Amino acid sequence: MNCKLIACLSAIVCILAACSSIDCPMNNRVYTKYALRTPDGKTDTLKMEMTISTNRTDGSDSVLINKDTKVTEFSLPISNAQPRDSFFVELASETKSSLDTIIVSKEDRMHFESTDCAASYFHDITAVSTTHHAIDSVVIKKHNVDYDTSKNHFYIYFTPRN
């Protein structure tokens, strides 16, 4: 009887010890968060339609945001395969349109959680540049890109518009 009890308890302990408590992220892709600001630092609301696209590594383009309005902030994915990401920001109203390019330079860091989880990358933003048709400037607010989507990585300041 004691041998059966010990064997049963040993089996339960082995099963519990084999379970992993690591919660792997469902999506291991990280995003950069952009917030729109007025020159005095307040939240800006974009009333024009905004479309953002990017080039994939195979050369084709991909629309990330399509004709969004009343935008105050947005998130964009960041690549693992290249040192720079280019985003094409098109603003359109009934009477005018503009196209700006934002280039984000970064260094990739492999992130390891567990052997149970898929490989993922975090990033350190090293620089950002933009054309100046509708965008006045883009400022880096947070250099480290990881799973934390609550913090802004960039502030975008637009040229004055009607």
Secondary structure, 3 states (H helix, E strand, C coil): CHHHHHHHHHHHHHHHHHCCCCCCCCCCCCEEEEEEECCCCCECCECCEEEEEEECCCCCEEEEEEEECCECEEEEECCCCCCEEEEEEEEECCCCEEEEEEEEEEEEEEECCCCCCCCEEEEEEEEEEECCCCEEEEEECCCEECCCCCCCCEEEEECCCC
